[in-house]
Amino acid sequence: MKEQASSTGRLYIVPTPIGNLEDITLRALRLLGEVERILAEDTRRTRILLDHHAIRTPVSHFDDHNAERLIPGIRAALIGGARLALVSDAGTPGISDPGGALVRAVREMVPVEALPGASALTTAISGSGLPGERFVFEGFLPRKGAERRARLESLLRETRTVSFFESPQRLAATLAELTALGAGERGAIVARELTKIYETYHRGTVAELSAWFQAEPPRGEIVVLLEGAVFSPPGDEEIGQWLDEALGRGVGVKEAARGVAARSGRPASELYALALLRRGDKSPQSYY
């Protein structure tokens, strides 16, 4: 670990409201007024917040598109003693918002201080009624292709509450795709425009919500929540079929055992011996 420079420079990661301009801490307001400059994903949106709270700190544009070009200068300013604040459009920087690259570039040179604050993710989960003890957050899904399908299939195997952001233009298509993948009866919630005037929580099955939003195209910012999957332990016959299918595709015995172990929860060593027997081996070798 490198020592941080002996300067008074400091980078503050400051969450801003996701809708209601009053949803910001007193500490965040104080620091936004005290720093030398605010680095903002969208200077116009940030200026609305600053004007509302009578803050006159200079604001500069910083996002994922210009980060590589600007980071060296920002780093030099911080090492030289500057106190800067980083904000995103709304919510917490670095949570599916710009910020991570800058933090990684400066955290070993100057102190980085992250403030607690608003997040559409935690707001949606706390207002949904779905289990919040264990959940996964996907950010924005890939837009198309095999990567997108693989990601959706992976999420549908999750036993924890699943959350992700979606654009209003793609919401209906995403829900229809989830329905086509077999999740039509899964409970889901679409949280829209959180903390704003037209905040809504739409509850139903994936298929019901898909039909609703195809007929009623949504607007605004959206968080999608899915109930976690509930699995029944597979029986011996089903496990045997899975092994036969894998071996029939030419998969090696050990690889087949590992794959079925991941699906079933059974020990891979047990399935390895079973796979050898189903393949016709009379003297099964040790898995290890």
C-alpha positions as CSV (number, residue, x, y, z in Angstrom):
1,M,0.0,0.0,0.0
2,K,1.3,3.4,-0.9
3,E,1.3,6.4,1.5
4,Q,-1.1,9.2,0.6
5,A,0.5,12.5,-0.2
6,S,1.0,14.9,2.8
7,S,-1.4,17.5,1.5
8,T,-4.8,18.7,2.5
9,G,-6.3,17.7,-0.8
10,R,-9.4,15.5,-0.5
11,L,-12.0,14.0,-2.9
12,Y,-15.5,13.9,-1.5
13,I,-18.0,11.4,-3.1
14,V,-21.3,13.2,-2.6
15,P,-24.7,11.5,-3.2
16,T,-27.4,13.8,-4.5
17,P,-31.2,13.4,-4.5
18,I,-32.8,10.9,-6.9
19,G,-35.8,13.2,-7.3
20,N,-36.9,15.3,-4.4
21,L,-34.4,18.1,-3.9
22,E,-34.8,18.0,-0.1
23,D,-33.3,14.4,0.0
24,I,-29.8,15.5,0.8
25,T,-27.9,15.5,4.0
26,L,-26.7,18.6,5.9
27,R,-23.2,17.4,5.6
28,A,-23.4,17.1,1.8
29,L,-24.8,20.6,1.5
30,R,-22.0,22.0,3.7
31,L,-19.3,20.2,1.7
32,L,-20.7,21.2,-1.6
33,G,-20.5,24.8,-0.5
34,E,-17.0,24.5,1.0
35,V,-15.1,22.6,-1.8
36,E,-13.2,24.5,-4.5
37,R,-15.0,22.8,-7.4
38,I,-17.7,20.2,-8.0
39,L,-17.2,17.5,-10.7
40,A,-20.6,16.7,-12.1
41,E,-21.9,14.2,-14.6
42,D,-24.5,16.8,-15.8
43,T,-23.7,20.4,-14.9
44,R,-27.2,21.6,-15.7
45,R,-28.9,19.1,-13.4
46,T,-26.4,19.8,-10.7
47,R,-26.8,23.5,-11.0
48,I,-30.6,23.1,-10.4
49,L,-29.8,21.4,-7.1
50,L,-27.1,24.0,-6.1
51,D,-29.4,26.9,-7.0
52,H,-32.2,25.4,-4.9
53,H,-29.9,25.4,-1.9
54,A,-28.1,28.7,-2.7
55,I,-24.7,27.1,-3.3
56,R,-22.4,29.0,-5.7
57,T,-19.4,26.6,-6.0
58,P,-18.0,26.3,-9.6
59,V,-19.1,23.2,-11.4
60,S,-17.1,21.2,-14.1
61,H,-18.4,18.4,-16.4
62,F,-17.0,15.0,-15.6
63,D,-18.3,11.7,-16.8
64,D,-17.3,8.3,-18.3
65,H,-16.7,9.9,-21.7
66,N,-14.1,12.5,-20.6
67,A,-12.7,10.8,-17.5
68,E,-9.6,9.4,-19.2
69,R,-8.7,12.9,-20.4
70,L,-9.5,14.8,-17.2
71,I,-8.3,12.4,-14.5
72,P,-4.5,13.4,-14.7
73,G,-5.4,17.1,-14.1
74,I,-7.8,16.3,-11.3
75,R,-5.3,14.0,-9.7
76,A,-2.6,16.8,-9.9
77,A,-5.0,19.3,-8.4
78,L,-5.9,17.0,-5.5
79,I,-2.2,16.2,-4.8
80,G,-1.6,19.9,-4.8
81,G,-4.1,20.4,-2.0
82,A,-7.5,21.0,-3.8
83,R,-10.7,19.8,-2.1
84,L,-13.1,18.6,-4.8
85,A,-16.5,17.0,-4.7
86,L,-17.8,14.4,-7.2
87,V,-21.5,14.1,-7.9
88,S,-23.6,12.2,-10.5
89,D,-26.9,13.0,-12.2
90,A,-28.7,11.6,-9.2
91,G,-28.0,9.2,-6.4
92,T,-24.6,7.9,-5.4
93,P,-21.6,8.2,-7.7
94,G,-20.0,4.8,-8.6
95,I,-23.3,2.9,-8.3
96,S,-24.1,2.5,-12.0
97,D,-22.9,6.1,-12.3
98,P,-19.5,7.7,-13.1
99,G,-16.9,7.8,-10.3
100,G,-15.2,4.5,-10.0
101,A,-12.3,5.3,-12.4
102,L,-11.5,8.6,-10.6
103,V,-11.6,7.0,-7.1
104,R,-9.2,4.2,-8.3
105,A,-6.9,6.8,-9.8
106,V,-6.5,8.9,-6.6
107,R,-7.3,6.8,-3.6
108,E,-3.7,5.9,-2.8
109,M,-2.5,9.5,-3.2
110,V,-5.1,11.6,-1.4
111,P,-7.9,10.9,1.1
112,V,-11.3,9.9,-0.5
113,E,-14.3,10.5,1.6
114,A,-17.6,8.9,0.6
115,L,-20.7,10.3,2.1
116,P,-23.9,8.3,2.7
117,G,-27.0,9.3,0.8
118,A,-29.8,8.7,-1.7
119,S,-29.8,5.6,-3.9
120,A,-32.6,4.5,-6.2
121,L,-31.6,0.9,-5.5
122,T,-32.0,0.9,-1.8
123,T,-35.1,3.1,-2.0
124,A,-36.8,0.7,-4.3
125,I,-36.0,-2.3,-2.2
126,S,-37.1,-0.7,1.1
127,G,-40.4,0.3,-0.5
128,S,-41.1,-2.9,-2.3
129,G,-41.8,-5.3,0.5
130,L,-39.5,-7.9,-1.1
131,P,-36.8,-9.6,1.0
132,G,-34.0,-7.1,1.5
133,E,-31.7,-9.2,3.7
134,R,-30.1,-10.7,0.6
135,F,-30.2,-9.2,-2.9
136,V,-28.2,-8.8,-6.0
137,F,-27.9,-5.6,-8.1
138,E,-27.2,-5.8,-11.8
139,G,-27.0,-2.1,-12.8
140,F,-28.0,-1.8,-16.5
141,L,-28.3,-5.1,-18.5
142,P,-26.5,-5.6,-21.7
143,R,-28.7,-4.2,-24.5
144,K,-28.7,-7.2,-26.9
145,G,-27.1,-10.4,-28.1
146,A,-25.9,-13.6,-26.4
147,E,-24.4,-11.7,-23.4
148,R,-27.8,-10.2,-22.6
149,R,-29.6,-13.6,-22.8
150,A,-26.9,-15.3,-20.7
151,R,-27.2,-12.5,-18.0
152,L,-31.0,-12.8,-17.8
153,E,-30.8,-16.6,-17.5
154,S,-28.2,-16.2,-14.8
155,L,-30.4,-13.7,-12.9
156,L,-33.4,-16.0,-13.1
157,R,-31.5,-18.7,-11.3
158,E,-30.8,-16.3,-8.4
159,T,-32.5,-17.2,-5.1
160,R,-32.0,-13.7,-3.8
161,T,-34.1,-10.7,-4.7
162,V,-32.8,-9.4,-8.1
163,S,-32.7,-5.7,-8.9
164,F,-31.6,-3.8,-12.0
165,F,-32.1,-0.5,-13.7
166,E,-34.0,-0.2,-17.0
167,S,-34.8,2.5,-19.5
168,P,-38.5,3.2,-20.2
169,Q,-37.9,2.5,-23.9
170,R,-36.7,-1.1,-23.1
171,L,-38.8,-2.0,-20.1
172,A,-41.6,-3.8,-21.9
173,A,-39.2,-5.7,-24.1
174,T,-37.2,-6.8,-21.1
175,L,-40.3,-8.0,-19.3
176,A,-41.4,-9.9,-22.4
177,E,-38.0,-11.5,-22.7
178,L,-38.1,-12.6,-19.1
179,T,-41.6,-14.1,-19.7
180,A,-40.3,-16.0,-22.8
181,L,-37.4,-17.4,-20.6
182,G,-40.0,-19.0,-18.3
183,A,-40.3,-16.3,-15.6
184,G,-43.8,-15.2,-16.4
185,E,-45.3,-16.3,-13.1
186,R,-42.4,-14.8,-11.1
187,G,-43.5,-11.9,-8.8
188,A,-42.0,-8.6,-9.8
189,I,-42.1,-4.9,-9.0
190,V,-41.4,-1.9,-11.3
191,A,-40.5,1.1,-9.2
192,R,-40.7,4.3,-11.3
193,E,-39.8,8.0,-10.6
194,L,-38.9,7.3,-7.0
195,T,-39.3,10.3,-4.6
196,K,-40.8,12.4,-7.4
197,I,-44.4,13.6,-7.9
198,Y,-45.4,10.7,-10.1
199,E,-43.7,7.9,-8.0
200,T,-45.3,4.5,-8.6
201,Y,-44.7,0.9,-7.6
202,H,-46.3,-1.5,-10.1
203,R,-46.7,-5.0,-8.6
204,G,-47.7,-8.2,-10.3
205,T,-46.2,-11.2,-12.1
206,V,-43.6,-10.6,-14.8
207,A,-46.2,-11.6,-17.5
208,E,-48.8,-9.2,-16.0
209,L,-46.3,-6.3,-15.9
210,S,-45.1,-7.1,-19.4
211,A,-48.7,-6.8,-20.8
212,W,-49.3,-3.6,-18.8
213,F,-46.3,-1.7,-20.0
214,Q,-46.8,-2.8,-23.6
215,A,-50.2,-1.2,-23.4
216,E,-49.0,1.7,-21.2
217,P,-45.5,2.8,-22.2
218,P,-43.7,4.2,-19.1
219,R,-41.7,7.4,-18.6
220,G,-39.0,8.3,-16.2
221,E,-36.3,6.4,-14.3
222,I,-37.0,2.8,-13.5
223,V,-35.9,0.1,-11.1
224,V,-37.0,-3.5,-11.7
225,L,-37.2,-6.0,-8.8
226,L,-37.7,-9.8,-9.2
227,E,-38.5,-12.3,-6.5
228,G,-35.7,-14.8,-6.0
229,A,-36.1,-18.2,-7.6
230,V,-37.4,-21.1,-5.4
231,F,-35.9,-24.5,-6.4
232,S,-37.1,-28.0,-5.4
233,P,-34.2,-30.5,-5.0
234,P,-33.9,-32.6,-8.2
235,G,-34.6,-36.3,-8.0
236,D,-32.2,-39.1,-9.0
237,E,-34.0,-39.5,-12.4
238,E,-33.7,-35.8,-13.3
239,I,-30.0,-35.8,-12.3
240,G,-29.4,-38.8,-14.4
241,Q,-31.1,-37.1,-17.4
242,W,-28.9,-34.0,-16.9
243,L,-25.7,-36.2,-16.9
244,D,-26.9,-38.1,-20.0
245,E,-27.6,-34.8,-21.8
246,A,-24.1,-33.4,-20.9
247,L,-22.3,-36.7,-21.9
248,G,-24.3,-36.8,-25.1
249,R,-23.0,-33.4,-26.1
250,G,-19.5,-34.7,-25.8
251,V,-18.7,-33.0,-22.5
252,G,-16.0,-34.7,-20.4
253,V,-17.1,-36.8,-17.4
254,K,-15.5,-34.4,-14.8
255,E,-17.0,-31.4,-16.6
256,A,-20.4,-33.0,-16.7
257,A,-20.2,-33.8,-13.0
258,R,-19.2,-30.2,-12.1
259,G,-22.0,-28.7,-14.3
260,V,-24.7,-31.0,-12.7
261,A,-23.3,-30.3,-9.3
262,A,-23.8,-26.6,-9.8
263,R,-27.4,-27.2,-10.8
264,S,-28.4,-29.7,-8.2
265,G,-26.3,-29.0,-5.1
266,R,-25.1,-32.6,-5.1
267,P,-21.3,-33.3,-4.5
268,A,-19.4,-33.3,-7.7
269,S,-17.5,-36.5,-6.6
270,E,-20.7,-38.4,-6.2
271,L,-21.9,-37.2,-9.6
272,Y,-18.6,-38.1,-11.2
273,A,-18.9,-41.7,-10.1
274,L,-22.5,-41.8,-11.3
275,A,-21.6,-40.3,-14.7
276,L,-18.9,-43.0,-15.2
277,L,-21.4,-45.7,-14.5
278,R,-24.0,-44.2,-16.9
279,R,-21.3,-44.0,-19.5
280,G,-20.7,-47.7,-19.0
281,D,-17.4,-47.7,-17.1
282,K,-17.2,-50.8,-14.9
283,S,-14.3,-49.6,-12.7
284,P,-15.0,-46.0,-11.9
285,Q,-11.9,-43.9,-11.2
286,S,-11.6,-41.5,-8.3
287,Y,-12.9,-37.9,-9.0
288,Y,-9.7,-36.6,-7.3
